[in-house]
Amino acid sequence: MLGYNVQVEQATSQGRMDITVQTEDYVYIIELKLDKTAEEALRQIKDNQYARPFQTDGRKLYLIGVNFSSETRTVEKWVIEER
């Protein structure tokens, strides 16, 4: 209803993207980790080339790595890279 296309566990030839959110102007690729690091999540996006399908897309692309802590039950850290 808000005009966002949200997909979870979207399969690629290299793995599965946890979350993709597409709006009129932006594409967000989000990888989630538990008790690891946000940097590992971001590295997975890059290593598995999850952004490849959006390379020729005219929208702004953001890669987002998020780590959750099972101890505190909160977001421990996130990192964002703009492409």
mmCIF file of the N, C-alpha and C atoms, coordinates in Angstrom:
data_MODEL
# 
_entry.id   MODEL 
# 
loop_
_atom_site.group_PDB 
_atom_site.id 
_atom_site.type_symbol 
_atom_site.label_atom_id 
_atom_site.label_alt_id 
_atom_site.label_comp_id 
_atom_site.label_asym_id 
_atom_site.label_entity_id 
_atom_site.label_seq_id 
_atom_site.pdbx_PDB_ins_code 
_atom_site.Cartn_x 
_atom_site.Cartn_y 
_atom_site.Cartn_z 
_atom_site.occupancy 
_atom_site.B_iso_or_equiv 
_atom_site.pdbx_formal_charge 
_atom_site.auth_seq_id 
_atom_site.auth_comp_id 
_atom_site.auth_asym_id 
_atom_site.auth_atom_id 
_atom_site.pdbx_PDB_model_num 
ATOM 1   N N  . MET A 1 1  ? 0.809  -1.190  0.000   1.00 0.00 ? 1  MET A N  1 
ATOM 2   C CA . MET A 1 1  ? 0.000  0.000   0.000   1.00 0.00 ? 1  MET A CA 1 
ATOM 3   C C  . MET A 1 1  ? 0.857  1.260   0.000   1.00 0.00 ? 1  MET A C  1 
ATOM 4   N N  . LEU A 1 2  ? 2.093  1.142   0.468   1.00 0.00 ? 2  LEU A N  1 
ATOM 5   C CA . LEU A 1 2  ? 2.969  2.301   0.509   1.00 0.00 ? 2  LEU A CA 1 
ATOM 6   C C  . LEU A 1 2  ? 3.783  2.460   -0.761  1.00 0.00 ? 2  LEU A C  1 
ATOM 7   N N  . GLY A 1 3  ? 3.678  1.509   -1.671  1.00 0.00 ? 3  GLY A N  1 
ATOM 8   C CA . GLY A 1 3  ? 4.425  1.588   -2.908  1.00 0.00 ? 3  GLY A CA 1 
ATOM 9   C C  . GLY A 1 3  ? 5.815  0.989   -2.827  1.00 0.00 ? 3  GLY A C  1 
ATOM 10  N N  . TYR A 1 4  ? 6.081  0.187   -1.780  1.00 0.00 ? 4  TYR A N  1 
ATOM 11  C CA . TYR A 1 4  ? 7.370  -0.466  -1.625  1.00 0.00 ? 4  TYR A CA 1 
ATOM 12  C C  . TYR A 1 4  ? 7.251  -1.915  -2.047  1.00 0.00 ? 4  TYR A C  1 
ATOM 13  N N  . ASN A 1 5  ? 8.262  -2.393  -2.755  1.00 0.00 ? 5  ASN A N  1 
ATOM 14  C CA . ASN A 1 5  ? 8.328  -3.803  -3.104  1.00 0.00 ? 5  ASN A CA 1 
ATOM 15  C C  . ASN A 1 5  ? 9.341  -4.434  -2.154  1.00 0.00 ? 5  ASN A C  1 
ATOM 16  N N  . VAL A 1 6  ? 8.869  -5.262  -1.224  1.00 0.00 ? 6  VAL A N  1 
ATOM 17  C CA . VAL A 1 6  ? 9.728  -5.893  -0.229  1.00 0.00 ? 6  VAL A CA 1 
ATOM 18  C C  . VAL A 1 6  ? 9.750  -7.392  -0.494  1.00 0.00 ? 6  VAL A C  1 
ATOM 19  N N  . GLN A 1 7  ? 10.961 -7.934  -0.604  1.00 0.00 ? 7  GLN A N  1 
ATOM 20  C CA . GLN A 1 7  ? 11.112 -9.370  -0.807  1.00 0.00 ? 7  GLN A CA 1 
ATOM 21  C C  . GLN A 1 7  ? 12.080 -9.903  0.238   1.00 0.00 ? 7  GLN A C  1 
ATOM 22  N N  . VAL A 1 8  ? 11.780 -11.089 0.768   1.00 0.00 ? 8  VAL A N  1 
ATOM 23  C CA . VAL A 1 8  ? 12.661 -11.736 1.739   1.00 0.00 ? 8  VAL A CA 1 
ATOM 24  C C  . VAL A 1 8  ? 13.143 -13.056 1.174   1.00 0.00 ? 8  VAL A C  1 
ATOM 25  N N  . GLU A 1 9  ? 14.363 -13.413 1.560   1.00 0.00 ? 9  GLU A N  1 
ATOM 26  C CA . GLU A 1 9  ? 14.980 -14.667 1.121   1.00 0.00 ? 9  GLU A CA 1 
ATOM 27  C C  . GLU A 1 9  ? 14.905 -14.835 -0.398  1.00 0.00 ? 9  GLU A C  1 
ATOM 28  N N  . GLN A 1 10 ? 15.217 -13.766 -1.109  1.00 0.00 ? 10 GLN A N  1 
ATOM 29  C CA . GLN A 1 10 ? 15.206 -13.790 -2.570  1.00 0.00 ? 10 GLN A CA 1 
ATOM 30  C C  . GLN A 1 10 ? 16.419 -14.571 -3.063  1.00 0.00 ? 10 GLN A C  1 
ATOM 31  N N  . ALA A 1 11 ? 16.175 -15.645 -3.807  1.00 0.00 ? 11 ALA A N  1 
ATOM 32  C CA . ALA A 1 11 ? 17.248 -16.521 -4.278  1.00 0.00 ? 11 ALA A CA 1 
ATOM 33  C C  . ALA A 1 11 ? 18.021 -15.894 -5.428  1.00 0.00 ? 11 ALA A C  1 
ATOM 34  N N  . THR A 1 12 ? 19.338 -16.077 -5.387  1.00 0.00 ? 12 THR A N  1 
ATOM 35  C CA . THR A 1 12 ? 20.221 -15.700 -6.486  1.00 0.00 ? 12 THR A CA 1 
ATOM 36  C C  . THR A 1 12 ? 21.083 -16.916 -6.800  1.00 0.00 ? 12 THR A C  1 
ATOM 37  N N  . SER A 1 13 ? 21.894 -16.831 -7.822  1.00 0.00 ? 13 SER A N  1 
ATOM 38  C CA . SER A 1 13 ? 22.774 -17.951 -8.152  1.00 0.00 ? 13 SER A CA 1 
ATOM 39  C C  . SER A 1 13 ? 23.884 -18.118 -7.117  1.00 0.00 ? 13 SER A C  1 
ATOM 40  N N  . GLN A 1 14 ? 24.101 -17.106 -6.281  1.00 0.00 ? 14 GLN A N  1 
ATOM 41  C CA . GLN A 1 14 ? 25.167 -17.142 -5.280  1.00 0.00 ? 14 GLN A CA 1 
ATOM 42  C C  . GLN A 1 14 ? 24.661 -17.349 -3.856  1.00 0.00 ? 14 GLN A C  1 
ATOM 43  N N  . GLY A 1 15 ? 23.365 -17.333 -3.652  1.00 0.00 ? 15 GLY A N  1 
ATOM 44  C CA . GLY A 1 15 ? 22.824 -17.470 -2.297  1.00 0.00 ? 15 GLY A CA 1 
ATOM 45  C C  . GLY A 1 15 ? 21.450 -16.836 -2.211  1.00 0.00 ? 15 GLY A C  1 
ATOM 46  N N  . ARG A 1 16 ? 21.124 -16.369 -1.009  1.00 0.00 ? 16 ARG A N  1 
ATOM 47  C CA . ARG A 1 16 ? 19.825 -15.735 -0.791  1.00 0.00 ? 16 ARG A CA 1 
ATOM 48  C C  . ARG A 1 16 ? 20.001 -14.397 -0.095  1.00 0.00 ? 16 ARG A C  1 
ATOM 49  N N  . MET A 1 17 ? 19.405 -13.379 -0.683  1.00 0.00 ? 17 MET A N  1 
ATOM 50  C CA . MET A 1 17 ? 19.405 -12.056 -0.052  1.00 0.00 ? 17 MET A CA 1 
ATOM 51  C C  . MET A 1 17 ? 18.363 -12.082 1.054   1.00 0.00 ? 17 MET A C  1 
ATOM 52  N N  . ASP A 1 18 ? 18.735 -11.641 2.244   1.00 0.00 ? 18 ASP A N  1 
ATOM 53  C CA . ASP A 1 18 ? 17.783 -11.657 3.349   1.00 0.00 ? 18 ASP A CA 1 
ATOM 54  C C  . ASP A 1 18 ? 16.585 -10.757 3.060   1.00 0.00 ? 18 ASP A C  1 
ATOM 55  N N  . ILE A 1 19 ? 16.853 -9.507  2.702   1.00 0.00 ? 19 ILE A N  1 
ATOM 56  C CA . ILE A 1 19 ? 15.762 -8.559  2.454   1.00 0.00 ? 19 ILE A CA 1 
ATOM 57  C C  . ILE A 1 19 ? 16.160 -7.613  1.323   1.00 0.00 ? 19 ILE A C  1 
ATOM 58  N N  . THR A 1 20 ? 15.248 -7.380  0.399   1.00 0.00 ? 20 THR A N  1 
ATOM 59  C CA . THR A 1 20 ? 15.408 -6.289  -0.567  1.00 0.00 ? 20 THR A CA 1 
ATOM 60  C C  . THR A 1 20 ? 14.166 -5.423  -0.476  1.00 0.00 ? 20 THR A C  1 
ATOM 61  N N  . VAL A 1 21 ? 14.401 -4.133  -0.448  1.00 0.00 ? 21 VAL A N  1 
ATOM 62  C CA . VAL A 1 21 ? 13.311 -3.158  -0.429  1.00 0.00 ? 21 VAL A CA 1 
ATOM 63  C C  . VAL A 1 21 ? 13.522 -2.251  -1.635  1.00 0.00 ? 21 VAL A C  1 
ATOM 64  N N  . GLN A 1 22 ? 12.512 -2.158  -2.473  1.00 0.00 ? 22 GLN A N  1 
ATOM 65  C CA . GLN A 1 22 ? 12.588 -1.316  -3.660  1.00 0.00 ? 22 GLN A CA 1 
ATOM 66  C C  . GLN A 1 22 ? 11.503 -0.250  -3.587  1.00 0.00 ? 22 GLN A C  1 
ATOM 67  N N  . THR A 1 23 ? 11.936 0.995   -3.729  1.00 0.00 ? 23 THR A N  1 
ATOM 68  C CA . THR A 1 23 ? 11.005 2.113   -3.803  1.00 0.00 ? 23 THR A CA 1 
ATOM 69  C C  . THR A 1 23 ? 11.161 2.750   -5.174  1.00 0.00 ? 23 THR A C  1 
ATOM 70  N N  . GLU A 1 24 ? 10.464 3.808   -5.403  1.00 0.00 ? 24 GLU A N  1 
ATOM 71  C CA . GLU A 1 24 ? 10.551 4.488   -6.695  1.00 0.00 ? 24 GLU A CA 1 
ATOM 72  C C  . GLU A 1 24 ? 11.969 5.012   -6.960  1.00 0.00 ? 24 GLU A C  1 
ATOM 73  N N  . ASP A 1 25 ? 12.650 5.439   -5.902  1.00 0.00 ? 25 ASP A N  1 
ATOM 74  C CA . ASP A 1 25 ? 13.956 6.080   -6.062  1.00 0.00 ? 25 ASP A CA 1 
ATOM 75  C C  . ASP A 1 25 ? 15.139 5.297   -5.494  1.00 0.00 ? 25 ASP A C  1 
ATOM 76  N N  . TYR A 1 26 ? 14.866 4.276   -4.680  1.00 0.00 ? 26 TYR A N  1 
ATOM 77  C CA . TYR A 1 26 ? 15.937 3.588   -3.962  1.00 0.00 ? 26 TYR A CA 1 
ATOM 78  C C  . TYR A 1 26 ? 15.773 2.073   -3.988  1.00 0.00 ? 26 TYR A C  1 
ATOM 79  N N  . VAL A 1 27 ? 16.924 1.388   -3.865  1.00 0.00 ? 27 VAL A N  1 
ATOM 80  C CA . VAL A 1 27 ? 16.941 -0.057  -3.654  1.00 0.00 ? 27 VAL A CA 1 
ATOM 81  C C  . VAL A 1 27 ? 17.824 -0.309  -2.436  1.00 0.00 ? 27 VAL A C  1 
ATOM 82  N N  . TYR A 1 28 ? 17.314 -1.062  -1.478  1.00 0.00 ? 28 TYR A N  1 
ATOM 83  C CA . TYR A 1 28 ? 18.056 -1.412  -0.275  1.00 0.00 ? 28 TYR A CA 1 
ATOM 84  C C  . TYR A 1 28 ? 18.247 -2.927  -0.258  1.00 0.00 ? 28 TYR A C  1 
ATOM 85  N N  . ILE A 1 29 ? 19.499 -3.360  -0.116  1.00 0.00 ? 29 ILE A N  1 
ATOM 86  C CA . ILE A 1 29 ? 19.794 -4.781  0.054   1.00 0.00 ? 29 ILE A CA 1 
ATOM 87  C C  . ILE A 1 29 ? 20.285 -4.933  1.485   1.00 0.00 ? 29 ILE A C  1 
ATOM 88  N N  . ILE A 1 30 ? 19.584 -5.744  2.261   1.00 0.00 ? 30 ILE A N  1 
ATOM 89  C CA . ILE A 1 30 ? 19.858 -5.862  3.694   1.00 0.00 ? 30 ILE A CA 1 
ATOM 90  C C  . ILE A 1 30 ? 20.213 -7.306  4.024   1.00 0.00 ? 30 ILE A C  1 
ATOM 91  N N  . GLU A 1 31 ? 21.339 -7.481  4.693   1.00 0.00 ? 31 GLU A N  1 
ATOM 92  C CA . GLU A 1 31 ? 21.775 -8.800  5.153   1.00 0.00 ? 31 GLU A CA 1 
ATOM 93  C C  . GLU A 1 31 ? 21.808 -8.768  6.673   1.00 0.00 ? 31 GLU A C  1 
ATOM 94  N N  . LEU A 1 32 ? 21.204 -9.771  7.299   1.00 0.00 ? 32 LEU A N  1 
ATOM 95  C CA . LEU A 1 32 ? 21.089 -9.831  8.751   1.00 0.00 ? 32 LEU A CA 1 
ATOM 96  C C  . LEU A 1 32 ? 21.964 -10.950 9.303   1.00 0.00 ? 32 LEU A C  1 
ATOM 97  N N  . LYS A 1 33 ? 22.621 -10.669 10.428  1.00 0.00 ? 33 LYS A N  1 
ATOM 98  C CA . LYS A 1 33 ? 23.438 -11.665 11.119  1.00 0.00 ? 33 LYS A CA 1 
ATOM 99  C C  . LYS A 1 33 ? 23.059 -11.673 12.590  1.00 0.00 ? 33 LYS A C  1 
ATOM 100 N N  . LEU A 1 34 ? 23.316 -12.815 13.242  1.00 0.00 ? 34 LEU A N  1 
ATOM 101 C CA . LEU A 1 34 ? 23.100 -12.953 14.676  1.00 0.00 ? 34 LEU A CA 1 
ATOM 102 C C  . LEU A 1 34 ? 24.423 -13.323 15.316  1.00 0.00 ? 34 LEU A C  1 
ATOM 103 N N  . ASP A 1 35 ? 24.876 -12.493 16.245  1.00 0.00 ? 35 ASP A N  1 
ATOM 104 C CA . ASP A 1 35 ? 26.121 -12.726 16.991  1.00 0.00 ? 35 ASP A CA 1 
ATOM 105 C C  . ASP A 1 35 ? 27.337 -12.871 16.089  1.00 0.00 ? 35 ASP A C  1 
ATOM 106 N N  . LYS A 1 36 ? 27.360 -12.116 15.011  1.00 0.00 ? 36 LYS A N  1 
ATOM 107 C CA . LYS A 1 36 ? 28.544 -12.038 14.151  1.00 0.00 ? 36 LYS A CA 1 
ATOM 108 C C  . LYS A 1 36 ? 28.916 -10.567 14.077  1.00 0.00 ? 36 LYS A C  1 
ATOM 109 N N  . THR A 1 37 ? 29.152 -10.034 12.891  1.00 0.00 ? 37 THR A N  1 
ATOM 110 C CA . THR A 1 37 ? 29.427 -8.597  12.776  1.00 0.00 ? 37 THR A CA 1 
ATOM 111 C C  . THR A 1 37 ? 28.647 -8.026  11.594  1.00 0.00 ? 37 THR A C  1 
ATOM 112 N N  . ALA A 1 38 ? 28.379 -6.747  11.695  1.00 0.00 ? 38 ALA A N  1 
ATOM 113 C CA . ALA A 1 38 ? 27.703 -6.058  10.593  1.00 0.00 ? 38 ALA A CA 1 
ATOM 114 C C  . ALA A 1 38 ? 28.602 -6.039  9.363   1.00 0.00 ? 38 ALA A C  1 
ATOM 115 N N  . GLU A 1 39 ? 29.910 -5.985  9.588   1.00 0.00 ? 39 GLU A N  1 
ATOM 116 C CA . GLU A 1 39 ? 30.859 -6.003  8.486   1.00 0.00 ? 39 GLU A CA 1 
ATOM 117 C C  . GLU A 1 39 ? 30.818 -7.337  7.739   1.00 0.00 ? 39 GLU A C  1 
ATOM 118 N N  . GLU A 1 40 ? 30.636 -8.435  8.461   1.00 0.00 ? 40 GLU A N  1 
ATOM 119 C CA . GLU A 1 40 ? 30.495 -9.750  7.808   1.00 0.00 ? 40 GLU A CA 1 
ATOM 120 C C  . GLU A 1 40 ? 29.249 -9.782  6.933   1.00 0.00 ? 40 GLU A C  1 
ATOM 121 N N  . ALA A 1 41 ? 28.183 -9.197  7.429   1.00 0.00 ? 41 ALA A N  1 
ATOM 122 C CA . ALA A 1 41 ? 26.942 -9.144  6.655   1.00 0.00 ? 41 ALA A CA 1 
ATOM 123 C C  . ALA A 1 41 ? 27.147 -8.350  5.369   1.00 0.00 ? 41 ALA A C  1 
ATOM 124 N N  . LEU A 1 42 ? 27.812 -7.208  5.469   1.00 0.00 ? 42 LEU A N  1 
ATOM 125 C CA . LEU A 1 42 ? 28.080 -6.384  4.293   1.00 0.00 ? 42 LEU A CA 1 
ATOM 126 C C  . LEU A 1 42 ? 29.007 -7.114  3.327   1.00 0.00 ? 42 LEU A C  1 
ATOM 127 N N  . ARG A 1 43 ? 29.999 -7.805  3.868   1.00 0.00 ? 43 ARG A N  1 
ATOM 128 C CA . ARG A 1 43 ? 30.926 -8.568  3.023   1.00 0.00 ? 43 ARG A CA 1 
ATOM 129 C C  . ARG A 1 43 ? 30.191 -9.676  2.263   1.00 0.00 ? 43 ARG A C  1 
ATOM 130 N N  . GLN A 1 44 ? 29.198 -10.301 2.894   1.00 0.00 ? 44 GLN A N  1 
ATOM 131 C CA . GLN A 1 44 ? 28.417 -11.333 2.213   1.00 0.00 ? 44 GLN A CA 1 
ATOM 132 C C  . GLN A 1 44 ? 27.664 -10.754 1.023   1.00 0.00 ? 44 GLN A C  1 
ATOM 133 N N  . ILE A 1 45 ? 27.115 -9.562  1.180   1.00 0.00 ? 45 ILE A N  1 
ATOM 134 C CA . ILE A 1 45 ? 26.418 -8.908  0.068   1.00 0.00 ? 45 ILE A CA 1 
ATOM 135 C C  . ILE A 1 45 ? 27.371 -8.726  -1.104  1.00 0.00 ? 45 ILE A C  1 
ATOM 136 N N  . LYS A 1 46 ? 28.580 -8.271  -0.796  1.00 0.00 ? 46 LYS A N  1 
ATOM 137 C CA . LYS A 1 46 ? 29.571 -8.015  -1.843  1.00 0.00 ? 46 LYS A CA 1 
ATOM 138 C C  . LYS A 1 46 ? 30.110 -9.315  -2.439  1.00 0.00 ? 46 LYS A C  1 
ATOM 139 N N  . ASP A 1 47 ? 30.496 -10.254 -1.575  1.00 0.00 ? 47 ASP A N  1 
ATOM 140 C CA . ASP A 1 47 ? 31.084 -11.507 -2.047  1.00 0.00 ? 47 ASP A CA 1 
ATOM 141 C C  . ASP A 1 47 ? 30.127 -12.303 -2.927  1.00 0.00 ? 47 ASP A C  1 
ATOM 142 N N  . ASN A 1 48 ? 28.866 -12.276 -2.585  1.00 0.00 ? 48 ASN A N  1 
ATOM 143 C CA . ASN A 1 48 ? 27.862 -13.036 -3.339  1.00 0.00 ? 48 ASN A CA 1 
ATOM 144 C C  . ASN A 1 48 ? 27.211 -12.210 -4.441  1.00 0.00 ? 48 ASN A C  1 
ATOM 145 N N  . GLN A 1 49 ? 27.683 -10.996 -4.624  1.00 0.00 ? 49 GLN A N  1 
ATOM 146 C CA . GLN A 1 49 ? 27.238 -10.113 -5.698  1.00 0.00 ? 49 GLN A CA 1 
ATOM 147 C C  . GLN A 1 49 ? 25.714 -9.926  -5.727  1.00 0.00 ? 49 GLN A C  1 
ATOM 148 N N  . TYR A 1 50 ? 25.146 -9.718  -4.552  1.00 0.00 ? 50 TYR A N  1 
ATOM 149 C CA . TYR A 1 50 ? 23.702 -9.531  -4.470  1.00 0.00 ? 50 TYR A CA 1 
ATOM 150 C C  . TYR A 1 50 ? 23.249 -8.267  -5.200  1.00 0.00 ? 50 TYR A C  1 
ATOM 151 N N  . ALA A 1 51 ? 24.126 -7.290  -5.367  1.00 0.00 ? 51 ALA A N  1 
ATOM 152 C CA . ALA A 1 51 ? 23.750 -6.027  -6.022  1.00 0.00 ? 51 ALA A CA 1 
ATOM 153 C C  . ALA A 1 51 ? 23.777 -6.133  -7.544  1.00 0.00 ? 51 ALA A C  1 
ATOM 154 N N  . ARG A 1 52 ? 24.306 -7.205  -8.080  1.00 0.00 ? 52 ARG A N  1 
ATOM 155 C CA . ARG A 1 52 ? 24.459 -7.336  -9.530  1.00 0.00 ? 52 ARG A CA 1 
ATOM 156 C C  . ARG A 1 52 ? 23.155 -7.092  -10.312 1.00 0.00 ? 52 ARG A C  1 
ATOM 157 N N  . PRO A 1 53 ? 22.009 -7.631  -9.899  1.00 0.00 ? 53 PRO A N  1 
ATOM 158 C CA . PRO A 1 53 ? 20.778 -7.401  -10.675 1.00 0.00 ? 53 PRO A CA 1 
ATOM 159 C C  . PRO A 1 53 ? 20.357 -5.930  -10.747 1.00 0.00 ? 53 PRO A C  1 
ATOM 160 N N  . PHE A 1 54 ? 20.920 -5.095  -9.880  1.00 0.00 ? 54 PHE A N  1 
ATOM 161 C CA . PHE A 1 54 ? 20.514 -3.692  -9.824  1.00 0.00 ? 54 PHE A CA 1 
ATOM 162 C C  . PHE A 1 54 ? 21.569 -2.747  -10.400 1.00 0.00 ? 54 PHE A C  1 
ATOM 163 N N  . GLN A 1 55 ? 22.634 -3.268  -10.987 1.00 0.00 ? 55 GLN A N  1 
ATOM 164 C CA . GLN A 1 55 ? 23.724 -2.439  -11.487 1.00 0.00 ? 55 GLN A CA 1 
ATOM 165 C C  . GLN A 1 55 ? 23.285 -1.449  -12.555 1.00 0.00 ? 55 GLN A C  1 
ATOM 166 N N  . THR A 1 56 ? 22.388 -1.845  -13.412 1.00 0.00 ? 56 THR A N  1 
ATOM 167 C CA . THR A 1 56 ? 21.949 -0.946  -14.478 1.00 0.00 ? 56 THR A CA 1 
ATOM 168 C C  . THR A 1 56 ? 20.676 -0.185  -14.111 1.00 0.00 ? 56 THR A C  1 
ATOM 169 N N  . ASP A 1 57 ? 20.187 -0.409  -12.919 1.00 0.00 ? 57 ASP A N  1 
ATOM 170 C CA . ASP A 1 57 ? 18.992 0.266   -12.418 1.00 0.00 ? 57 ASP A CA 1 
ATOM 171 C C  . ASP A 1 57 ? 19.356 1.722   -12.119 1.00 0.00 ? 57 ASP A C  1 
ATOM 172 N N  . GLY A 1 58 ? 18.510 2.647   -12.456 1.00 0.00 ? 58 GLY A N  1 
ATOM 173 C CA . GLY A 1 58 ? 18.800 4.060   -12.246 1.00 0.00 ? 58 GLY A CA 1 
ATOM 174 C C  . GLY A 1 58 ? 18.615 4.541   -10.819 1.00 0.00 ? 58 GLY A C  1 
ATOM 175 N N  . ARG A 1 59 ? 18.070 3.686   -9.972  1.00 0.00 ? 59 ARG A N  1 
ATOM 176 C CA . ARG A 1 59 ? 17.813 4.094   -8.592  1.00 0.00 ? 59 ARG A CA 1 
ATOM 177 C C  . ARG A 1 59 ? 19.093 4.048   -7.752  1.00 0.00 ? 59 ARG A C  1 
ATOM 178 N N  . LYS A 1 60 ? 19.104 4.817   -6.664  1.00 0.00 ? 60 LYS A N  1 
ATOM 179 C CA . LYS A 1 60 ? 20.214 4.776   -5.724  1.00 0.00 ? 60 LYS A CA 1 
ATOM 180 C C  . LYS A 1 60 ? 20.184 3.443   -4.999  1.00 0.00 ? 60 LYS A C  1 
ATOM 181 N N  . LEU A 1 61 ? 21.364 2.858   -4.816  1.00 0.00 ? 61 LEU A N  1 
ATOM 182 C CA . LEU A 1 61 ? 21.473 1.528   -4.223  1.00 0.00 ? 61 LEU A CA 1 
ATOM 183 C C  . LEU A 1 61 ? 22.211 1.615   -2.893  1.00 0.00 ? 61 LEU A C  1 
ATOM 184 N N  . TYR A 1 62 ? 21.639 0.990   -1.872  1.00 0.00 ? 62 TYR A N  1 
ATOM 185 C CA . TYR A 1 62 ? 22.261 0.949   -0.553  1.00 0.00 ? 62 TYR A CA 1 
ATOM 186 C C  . TYR A 1 62 ? 22.443 -0.502  -0.142  1.00 0.00 ? 62 TYR A C  1 
ATOM 187 N N  . LEU A 1 63 ? 23.654 -0.835  0.325   1.00 0.00 ? 63 LEU A N  1 
ATOM 188 C CA . LEU A 1 63 ? 23.960 -2.152  0.882   1.00 0.00 ? 63 LEU A CA 1 
ATOM 189 C C  . LEU A 1 63 ? 24.022 -1.968  2.392   1.00 0.00 ? 63 LEU A C  1 
ATOM 190 N N  . ILE A 1 64 ? 23.263 -2.790  3.114   1.00 0.00 ? 64 ILE A N  1 
ATOM 191 C CA . ILE A 1 64 ? 23.152 -2.608  4.561   1.00 0.00 ? 64 ILE A CA 1 
ATOM 192 C C  . ILE A 1 64 ? 23.422 -3.936  5.261   1.00 0.00 ? 64 ILE A C  1 
ATOM 193 N N  . GLY A 1 65 ? 24.422 -3.934  6.139   1.00 0.00 ? 65 GLY A N  1 
ATOM 194 C CA . GLY A 1 65 ? 24.733 -5.096  6.962   1.00 0.00 ? 65 GLY A CA 1 
ATOM 195 C C  . GLY A 1 65 ? 24.308 -4.819  8.386   1.00 0.00 ? 65 GLY A C  1 
ATOM 196 N N  . VAL A 1 66 ? 23.591 -5.771  8.991   1.00 0.00 ? 66 VAL A N  1 
ATOM 197 C CA . VAL A 1 66 ? 23.060 -5.590  10.338  1.00 0.00 ? 66 VAL A CA 1 
ATOM 198 C C  . VAL A 1 66 ? 23.423 -6.800  11.185  1.00 0.00 ? 66 VAL A C  1 
ATOM 199 N N  . ASN A 1 67 ? 23.876 -6.549  12.412  1.00 0.00 ? 67 ASN A N  1 
ATOM 200 C CA . ASN A 1 67 ? 24.129 -7.636  13.345  1.00 0.00 ? 67 ASN A CA 1 
ATOM 201 C C  . ASN A 1 67 ? 23.254 -7.464  14.583  1.00 0.00 ? 67 ASN A C  1 
ATOM 202 N N  . PHE A 1 68 ? 22.609 -8.545  14.982  1.00 0.00 ? 68 PHE A N  1 
ATOM 203 C CA . PHE A 1 68 ? 21.804 -8.576  16.197  1.00 0.00 ? 68 PHE A CA 1 
ATOM 204 C C  . PHE A 1 68 ? 22.577 -9.312  17.284  1.00 0.00 ? 68 PHE A C  1 
ATOM 205 N N  . SER A 1 69 ? 22.413 -8.887  18.520  1.00 0.00 ? 69 SER A N  1 
ATOM 206 C CA . SER A 1 69 ? 23.029 -9.548  19.666  1.00 0.00 ? 69 SER A CA 1 
ATOM 207 C C  . SER A 1 69 ? 21.983 -10.388 20.381  1.00 0.00 ? 69 SER A C  1 
ATOM 208 N N  . SER A 1 70 ? 22.274 -11.671 20.558  1.00 0.00 ? 70 SER A N  1 
ATOM 209 C CA . SER A 1 70 ? 21.336 -12.523 21.292  1.00 0.00 ? 70 SER A CA 1 
ATOM 210 C C  . SER A 1 70 ? 21.392 -12.218 22.784  1.00 0.00 ? 70 SER A C  1 
ATOM 211 N N  . GLU A 1 71 ? 22.509 -11.654 23.229  1.00 0.00 ? 71 GLU A N  1 
ATOM 212 C CA . GLU A 1 71 ? 22.651 -11.323 24.647  1.00 0.00 ? 71 GLU A CA 1 
ATOM 213 C C  . GLU A 1 71 ? 21.780 -10.132 25.038  1.00 0.00 ? 71 GLU A C  1 
ATOM 214 N N  . THR A 1 72 ? 21.858 -9.057  24.235  1.00 0.00 ? 72 THR A N  1 
ATOM 215 C CA . THR A 1 72 ? 21.087 -7.854  24.560  1.00 0.00 ? 72 THR A CA 1 
ATOM 216 C C  . THR A 1 72 ? 19.735 -7.816  23.852  1.00 0.00 ? 72 THR A C  1 
ATOM 217 N N  . ARG A 1 73 ? 19.573 -8.710  22.859  1.00 0.00 ? 73 ARG A N  1 
ATOM 218 C CA . ARG A 1 73 ? 18.335 -8.788  22.080  1.00 0.00 ? 73 ARG A CA 1 
ATOM 219 C C  . ARG A 1 73 ? 18.015 -7.477  21.365  1.00 0.00 ? 73 ARG A C  1 
ATOM 220 N N  . THR A 1 74 ? 19.074 -6.861  20.855  1.00 0.00 ? 74 THR A N  1 
ATOM 221 C CA . THR A 1 74 ? 18.930 -5.605  20.126  1.00 0.00 ? 74 THR A CA 1 
ATOM 222 C C  . THR A 1 74 ? 19.859 -5.623  18.915  1.00 0.00 ? 74 THR A C  1 
ATOM 223 N N  . VAL A 1 75 ? 19.736 -4.584  18.092  1.00 0.00 ? 75 VAL A N  1 
ATOM 224 C CA . VAL A 1 75 ? 20.682 -4.397  17.004  1.00 0.00 ? 75 VAL A CA 1 
ATOM 225 C C  . VAL A 1 75 ? 22.001 -3.976  17.636  1.00 0.00 ? 75 VAL A C  1 
ATOM 226 N N  . GLU A 1 76 ? 23.045 -4.746  17.403  1.00 0.00 ? 76 GLU A N  1 
ATOM 227 C CA . GLU A 1 76 ? 24.358 -4.457  17.960  1.00 0.00 ? 76 GLU A CA 1 
ATOM 228 C C  . GLU A 1 76 ? 25.067 -3.400  17.127  1.00 0.00 ? 76 GLU A C  1 
ATOM 229 N N  . LYS A 1 77 ? 24.959 -3.519  15.790  1.00 0.00 ? 77 LYS A N  1 
ATOM 230 C CA . LYS A 1 77 ? 25.617 -2.570  14.907  1.00 0.00 ? 77 LYS A CA 1 
ATOM 231 C C  . LYS A 1 77 ? 25.048 -2.728  13.499  1.00 0.00 ? 77 LYS A C  1 
ATOM 232 N N  . TRP A 1 78 ? 25.102 -1.646  12.720  1.00 0.00 ? 78 TRP A N  1 
ATOM 233 C CA . TRP A 1 78 ? 24.780 -1.723  11.301  1.00 0.00 ? 78 TRP A CA 1 
ATOM 234 C C  . TRP A 1 78 ? 25.775 -0.867  10.536  1.00 0.00 ? 78 TRP A C  1 
ATOM 235 N N  . VAL A 1 79 ? 26.000 -1.260  9.297   1.00 0.00 ? 79 VAL A N  1 
ATOM 236 C CA . VAL A 1 79 ? 26.866 -0.484  8.399   1.00 0.00 ? 79 VAL A CA 1 
ATOM 237 C C  . VAL A 1 79 ? 26.137 -0.315  7.077   1.00 0.00 ? 79 VAL A C  1 
ATOM 238 N N  . ILE A 1 80 ? 26.337 0.833   6.468   1.00 0.00 ? 80 ILE A N  1 
ATOM 239 C CA . ILE A 1 80 ? 25.651 1.159   5.213   1.00 0.00 ? 80 ILE A CA 1 
ATOM 240 C C  . ILE A 1 80 ? 26.681 1.601   4.189   1.00 0.00 ? 80 ILE A C  1 
ATOM 241 N N  . GLU A 1 81 ? 26.545 1.085   2.983   1.00 0.00 ? 81 GLU A N  1 
ATOM 242 C CA . GLU A 1 81 ? 27.391 1.524   1.884   1.00 0.00 ? 81 GLU A CA 1 
ATOM 243 C C  . GLU A 1 81 ? 26.488 1.940   0.720   1.00 0.00 ? 81 GLU A C  1 
ATOM 244 N N  . GLU A 1 82 ? 26.748 3.129   0.221   1.00 0.00 ? 82 GLU A N  1 
ATOM 245 C CA . GLU A 1 82 ? 25.976 3.632   -0.920  1.00 0.00 ? 82 GLU A CA 1 
ATOM 246 C C  . GLU A 1 82 ? 26.708 3.287   -2.200  1.00 0.00 ? 82 GLU A C  1 
ATOM 247 N N  . ARG A 1 83 ? 25.956 2.849   -3.197  1.00 0.00 ? 83 ARG A N  1 
ATOM 248 C CA . ARG A 1 83 ? 26.549 2.534   -4.501  1.00 0.00 ? 83 ARG A CA 1 
ATOM 249 C C  . ARG A 1 83 ? 26.018 3.475   -5.541  1.00 0.00 ? 83 ARG A C  1 
# 
